[in-house]
Amino acid sequence: MCIIKLVDKKYVTNESVYNVCRYVLDCLKTTEDLYRGIGKQDNFSNMSYIGPQWVPEACANGIAEEIMLQNHLYHNIDITQVYHRVIAFEYDDLVNGNDLKSLMDYIMTTIYSDYTWTYGIHMDTKNIHVHILVSAISRHWRRFNISYEVERLYSICCNWYEKHCDYIMRTGKLERYI
């Protein structure tokens, strides 16, 4: 089952925004799954949403600059510029990077659709996990405030996981995950 963590760190300075973007989109953490026996996969760090369009190969610096620009234009300079969330799955949860990509695309366009965001699926530990970054300012110039964000994230993840496990058992594709 999934665990959702709201990272309690204030990303106030431009340097901290650059650093967290680089960490989340680090290709060394997002391309090779050594623990689940899957090996080299697609890069799961290169889908982002900037302004009104998808950016398929967004770089960490580009995302950081867009977030900082929105915050600067809104005069949101001395408070948190970006919010950091983590969704983690257990080692034996039968989840891989390809599975999580569709879940994350749905979550990002459903919950965070008004914000500049990015995510990276990290497969460098036993527990596959996703780092989510969301700008503190929406494209409609409002401060970040999503009612019941954690409850919505948890509900979507639990429903997805239940359907995912049901699909694996029904189709006999369990060997992909062992």
C-alpha positions as CSV (number, residue, x, y, z in Angstrom):
1,M,0.0,0.0,0.0
2,C,1.2,3.6,-0.5
3,I,2.5,6.1,1.9
4,I,2.1,9.8,1.2
5,K,4.5,12.2,2.7
6,L,4.4,16.0,2.7
7,V,8.0,17.1,2.8
8,D,8.3,19.7,5.6
9,K,11.0,21.8,4.1
10,K,10.8,25.4,3.0
11,Y,12.1,26.0,-0.5
12,V,12.6,29.8,-0.1
13,T,15.8,30.5,-2.0
14,N,16.4,30.2,-5.7
15,E,19.2,27.8,-4.9
16,S,17.0,25.5,-2.9
17,V,14.4,25.4,-5.8
18,Y,17.2,24.5,-8.3
19,N,18.5,21.8,-6.0
20,V,15.2,20.1,-5.3
21,C,14.3,20.2,-9.1
22,R,17.7,18.6,-9.9
23,Y,17.1,15.9,-7.2
24,V,13.6,15.0,-8.4
25,L,14.6,14.9,-12.0
26,D,17.9,13.1,-11.5
27,C,18.2,10.5,-14.3
28,L,20.4,8.3,-12.1
29,K,17.5,7.8,-9.8
30,T,14.8,7.5,-12.5
31,T,16.1,5.2,-15.2
32,E,17.3,1.9,-13.8
33,D,15.3,-0.4,-11.5
34,L,17.9,-2.6,-9.8
35,Y,15.7,-3.9,-7.0
36,R,12.7,-5.3,-8.9
37,G,14.8,-7.1,-11.5
38,I,13.5,-5.0,-14.4
39,G,16.7,-3.2,-15.2
40,K,16.9,-0.2,-17.6
41,Q,13.6,1.4,-18.3
42,D,12.4,4.7,-19.8
43,N,13.4,7.8,-18.0
44,F,10.5,8.6,-15.7
45,S,11.6,12.1,-14.9
46,N,11.0,14.0,-18.1
47,M,7.3,14.8,-18.1
48,S,6.4,18.2,-16.7
49,Y,3.7,20.8,-17.1
50,I,4.7,24.4,-17.6
51,G,2.0,26.9,-18.2
52,P,-0.6,25.7,-20.7
53,Q,1.5,23.0,-22.3
54,W,3.2,19.6,-21.6
55,V,6.9,19.7,-21.8
56,P,8.1,16.2,-22.6
57,E,11.8,16.7,-22.0
58,A,11.8,19.4,-19.4
59,C,15.1,20.0,-17.7
60,A,15.4,20.7,-14.0
61,N,16.7,24.2,-14.5
62,G,13.8,25.1,-16.9
63,I,11.2,23.9,-14.3
64,A,13.0,25.7,-11.5
65,E,13.1,28.9,-13.5
66,E,9.4,28.7,-14.4
67,I,8.5,28.2,-10.7
68,M,10.7,31.1,-9.6
69,L,9.3,33.4,-12.3
70,Q,5.7,32.7,-11.2
71,N,6.7,33.4,-7.6
72,H,8.6,36.5,-8.5
73,L,5.7,37.9,-10.5
74,Y,3.3,37.2,-7.6
75,H,5.8,38.8,-5.2
76,N,6.1,35.5,-3.4
77,I,9.8,35.8,-2.7
78,D,10.4,35.3,1.0
79,I,8.2,32.3,1.5
80,T,8.0,28.8,0.1
81,Q,8.2,28.7,-3.7
82,V,7.5,25.0,-4.3
83,Y,5.8,22.2,-2.4
84,H,7.3,18.7,-2.3
85,R,5.3,15.5,-1.9
86,V,6.4,11.9,-2.0
87,I,4.2,8.8,-2.7
88,A,6.0,5.6,-1.8
89,F,5.1,1.9,-2.4
90,E,6.4,-1.1,-0.5
91,Y,8.9,-3.4,-2.1
92,D,6.4,-6.2,-2.6
93,D,3.5,-4.0,-3.9
94,L,3.9,-5.3,-7.5
95,V,4.4,-1.8,-8.9
96,N,7.0,-0.7,-11.4
97,G,7.9,2.6,-13.2
98,N,5.7,1.9,-16.2
99,D,2.7,1.3,-13.9
100,L,3.2,4.5,-11.9
101,K,3.5,6.7,-15.0
102,S,-0.2,6.5,-15.9
103,L,-1.2,7.0,-12.2
104,M,1.0,10.1,-11.9
105,D,-0.2,11.6,-15.1
106,Y,-3.8,11.2,-13.8
107,I,-3.0,12.6,-10.4
108,M,-1.1,15.6,-11.8
109,T,-3.8,16.6,-14.3
110,T,-6.6,16.0,-11.8
111,I,-5.3,17.5,-8.5
112,Y,-2.6,19.9,-9.6
113,S,-3.9,21.0,-13.0
114,D,-3.8,24.8,-12.2
115,Y,-0.1,24.7,-11.1
116,T,3.3,24.3,-12.7
117,W,4.4,20.8,-11.6
118,T,6.8,18.0,-12.3
119,Y,7.5,14.6,-10.9
120,G,10.2,11.9,-10.9
121,I,9.6,8.2,-10.3
122,H,12.6,7.1,-8.3
123,M,13.6,3.4,-8.6
124,D,17.0,3.7,-6.8
125,T,15.8,2.1,-3.5
126,K,13.8,-1.0,-2.7
127,N,10.7,1.1,-2.2
128,I,9.7,2.7,-5.6
129,H,8.5,6.2,-4.9
130,V,7.5,9.4,-6.7
131,H,8.6,12.9,-5.9
132,I,6.1,15.6,-6.8
133,L,7.0,19.3,-7.0
134,V,4.2,21.8,-7.3
135,S,4.6,25.6,-7.6
136,A,3.3,27.7,-4.7
137,I,1.5,29.9,-7.2
138,S,-1.1,28.8,-9.7
139,R,-1.4,29.9,-13.3
140,H,-4.3,32.0,-12.1
141,W,-2.1,33.8,-9.6
142,R,-3.5,32.1,-6.5
143,R,-1.4,30.7,-3.6
144,F,-1.2,26.9,-3.3
145,N,-4.3,25.7,-1.4
146,I,-5.8,22.4,-2.4
147,S,-8.5,21.4,0.0
148,Y,-8.1,17.8,1.2
149,E,-5.1,17.3,-0.9
150,V,-3.7,14.3,1.1
151,E,-7.1,12.6,1.3
152,R,-7.6,13.0,-2.5
153,L,-4.1,11.7,-3.2
154,Y,-4.6,8.7,-0.9
155,S,-8.0,7.9,-2.3
156,I,-6.8,8.0,-5.9
157,C,-3.7,5.9,-5.1
158,C,-5.7,3.3,-3.1
159,N,-8.3,2.9,-5.9
160,W,-5.6,2.7,-8.5
161,Y,-3.6,0.1,-6.6
162,E,-6.7,-2.1,-6.0
163,K,-7.6,-2.1,-9.7
164,H,-3.9,-2.6,-10.6
165,C,-3.6,-5.7,-8.4
166,D,-7.0,-7.0,-9.6
167,Y,-5.7,-6.6,-13.2
168,I,-2.4,-8.5,-12.5
169,M,-4.3,-11.4,-10.9
170,R,-7.0,-11.6,-13.5
171,T,-4.6,-11.5,-16.5
172,G,-2.0,-13.7,-15.0
173,K,0.8,-11.1,-15.5
174,L,2.2,-11.8,-12.0
175,E,5.4,-13.1,-13.4
176,R,6.4,-9.6,-14.6
177,Y,6.7,-8.6,-11.0
178,I,8.5,-11.6,-9.4
